Amino acid sequence: MTTRIMPWNPFRELEELQNRLAALMSRSLVPSSEGQEAMRMADWAPLVDIEENENGYLIKADLPGLAKDDVHVTLENGVLSISGERKQEKEEKDKKYHRVERVYGRFVRSFTLPEDADPDQISAQFKDGVLEVRIGKSEAVKPKRIEIKG
C-alpha cells in the first residue's frame, strides 16, 4: 500500500477553518420555555470529498439519514449547490434521551466550478446516504496531442 502525499494548500486549510468557525458561530444559546439556556441546533455542513481525473470531477457528500427527496442539487452562474434538510425525530413522551449529538437542520454547500467543467455534463446519484455528483470536463479544454510530422 502506498501513501500519496498531497501538496500543502494553505487555502484549503483556511477554508476548513472558516467552515469550522461558521459552524461554531451558527450555534447560539437561546432561552428555553423553562427559562433555562439550551443549545439551539443550527444549520450544519455535510462533509465532502472532491476528486479529479482527466475526464472530470466527482463530489461525494456524506448525507446519512436523508432520503433522495430531502436533497437538492442546483447549478447557477457557475456555482454548484447541494442543499437539503435533516429533520429531527419527534420527541415522544415515553422516551428519555440521555444524549443527542447528531446535528439537524438545513444545510447548503456551494462550489464554484472550474473553467474546464462542462455544465451540460453534470449528473447526480444518491445511494446509501452518499450523494455523488459527477461533472465532466469540456472537450475544448482537454489537452490535445498533436502529431509531429517529419
N, C-alpha and C positions, 0 to 999 in steps of 0.2 A: 504494500500500500504506500503510495507516495503522497506527501503533503504538498499542496500547492501554496506557495507564498504569494499573497496578494500585495501589490504596491500600496504604500501608505497614501491615503487620500484624506487630507485634513478637512475637506468639505463634507465628506461622508460622516466623519466623526462629529462635525459641527451640526449636521442635520439630525443625527441621532440624539445629540444633546438637546437640540431645540425641541424634538418630539417628546423627549422625557420631561423637559421643563413645561411644555404645553400641557402634558397630561397631569403633572402635579398642580399647575396653576388652575386647571379647569375644575379641580375638586375644591369645594369650599364647605366650611361649616355653616349649617343653616339651623335655626331653631326648629325643633320638632314640636308636635302638638302638645307634648307634655312639658314644654318649656326647657327641655334639655337640648344640648347641642348634639347633632348627629351628622355623620359624614354623608353628604349627598353624592350618589354615584353619578359621575359626569360622563360625557362622551368619551369614547375610547378609540384607539387606533390599532387595528389588527396588524400583526407583523407580516412583512412581505419579503420575498426573495426576488431579485431581478437578474435574469440570465441573458446572455447574448451569444449568438453564434453567427456564422456567415449568412444565414438566411433570415434572421430576425431576432426578436426579443421574446422572453417569456416572463410574465409576472405571476408569482404564486402567492396567494394571500390565505393565511390561516383564518378560517371563519367557523370555528366549532360551535355547534348548537344552532346554526342558522339553516334555513331552508333556501332553496334556489330563489323562491319568490321574495325573500327578505333582502336580496342583494341586487344592486343596480350598477351597470357599467355604462358610462356615457363618455362621449368624445366631443369636446367643444373648443374651438380655436387652438388646436394642437395640444390640449390638455386632456389626458385620460383620467377619469374619476371613478373610483369604486366607492359606493356608499350603501348604507343599509341601517338596520337596527336590530339589536338583540334585546328582546323583551324579557323582563324579569318574571319568573314564575310567580303566580298568585300565591300570596301567603295564606295558608289555611289555618284555621283556629286551633286545630288539634296537633299542629306541627310546632316544634320548638327548634329554632335554628341556633346552633352554637357558634357557627362561623359562616360568613358569606364573603368569599374572596373573588368570585367571578365578577367581571365588570359587565354592566348592561348599559344600554342606551344607543344613541345614534352614533354613526361613525362616517367619516369621509377621508379617503386617501386620494391625493391627486398627484399626477406625474406628468411633467412636460415631455412630450415625445421628442426624440432626437430628430435631426433633419433628415436622416435616411429612413425613417419609419414611414410606411405606406398606410395611410388611414383607411384605404379600401381593403386592406388585408388584416383585419382585426377580427378575432373570434374569441369566444369565452366558453368555458366549460366548468361546471360545478359538480364535484363528486366527493363524498366522504368529508365534508367540511372544508374542502380546499378549492378555492377559485383559481383557475388557470386562464390567464388572458394572453393570447399569442398575437404578436404584432410582426407582420412581415416587413422586410426591407424593400425599398423601392429598387427596381431593376436599374434605373438610371444612375443610381449612386453606387451600386455594387462595382467592385473593381473588375475591369475587363482586361483579359490577357490579349496582348496584341502580338501577332506573329511577326517575326523579323525575317524579311526576305533577303537573300544574299545574292 
